[in-house]
Amino acid sequence: MVAGKPEFVVVHIAQGEYQAGILKAHLESEGIPVLIQYESAGRVFGLTVNGLGQVSISVPREFAEEAKRIIEPGVVGEGEIQD
């Protein structure tokens, strides 16, 4: 951790911006800060196959377990998180 800056860890790899956006909004609604990082070629060409279009969802280390607990039971599809 750099002085005053939290260390972010990847808690999920989403397939595409749409799925990542849903998860980001859900985590933020639970008070968890989120950083998303895009795989660039997929974003430029609009592809989401064979690893292209993957989006890493990261949270501060102290929120990692809670974020995984929130994400893992849900299934992302058709625009919503279902329990």
JOLINBEL-V264201 format. One record per pair of residues at least 4 apart in sequence whose ideal C-beta (glycine too) atoms are under 7 Angstrom apart, sorted by the first residue. I is the first residue (numbers start at 1). J is the second residue. D is the distance in Angstrom with one decimal. If there is no record, write none. Layout:
i=[I;I]
j=[J;J]
d=[D;D]
//
This chain:
i=[1;1;1;6;6;7;7;8;8;8;8;9;9;9;9;10;10;10;11;11;11;11;11;11;11;12;12;12;13;13;14;14;14;14;14;15;15;15;15;16;16;16;16;17;17;18;19;19;20;20;20;20;21;22;22;22;22;23;23;23;23;24;24;24;24;25;26;26;26;27;27;27;27;27;28;28;30;32;32;32;32;33;33;34;34;35;36;36;36;37;37;37;38;38;39;39;39;39;39;40;41;41;42;42;42;42;42;43;47;47;48;48;59;59;59;63;64;65;66;67;68;73;74;74;74;75;76]
j=[5;6;7;60;61;60;61;35;58;59;60;58;59;61;64;56;57;58;57;58;59;64;67;68;71;23;57;71;54;56;19;20;23;55;57;19;48;53;54;20;48;53;55;21;55;22;23;76;24;36;55;57;25;26;76;79;81;27;57;71;76;28;34;36;57;29;30;70;81;32;34;59;67;70;32;34;70;59;63;66;67;59;60;57;59;58;55;56;57;55;56;58;43;55;43;51;52;53;54;44;45;52;47;48;52;53;54;53;52;53;52;53;63;64;67;67;68;69;70;71;72;83;81;82;83;82;81]
d=[6.5;6.4;4.7;3.7;6.8;6.9;4.9;5.1;4.0;6.4;5.9;6.1;6.9;5.2;5.1;4.9;6.9;5.0;5.9;6.7;5.5;5.6;4.6;5.2;6.5;6.4;4.4;5.2;5.5;5.8;4.2;3.9;5.9;4.5;6.0;5.8;5.6;6.3;6.3;6.8;4.3;4.9;6.8;6.0;6.2;6.8;6.5;5.0;6.0;5.4;3.7;6.1;6.3;6.4;5.9;6.8;6.4;6.3;5.7;6.1;6.5;6.2;4.7;5.8;6.6;6.2;6.9;6.8;5.5;4.4;5.0;6.7;5.7;6.3;6.5;5.7;5.9;5.4;4.7;6.6;5.4;6.4;6.0;6.3;5.8;4.5;5.5;6.9;5.7;6.9;4.5;6.9;4.8;5.4;6.9;6.9;6.3;6.3;4.6;6.2;6.1;5.6;4.9;6.1;3.4;3.2;6.8;7.0;4.2;5.6;6.4;3.4;4.5;5.8;4.6;5.3;6.4;6.4;6.4;6.1;5.6;5.9;4.0;6.3;6.1;5.4;5.9]
//
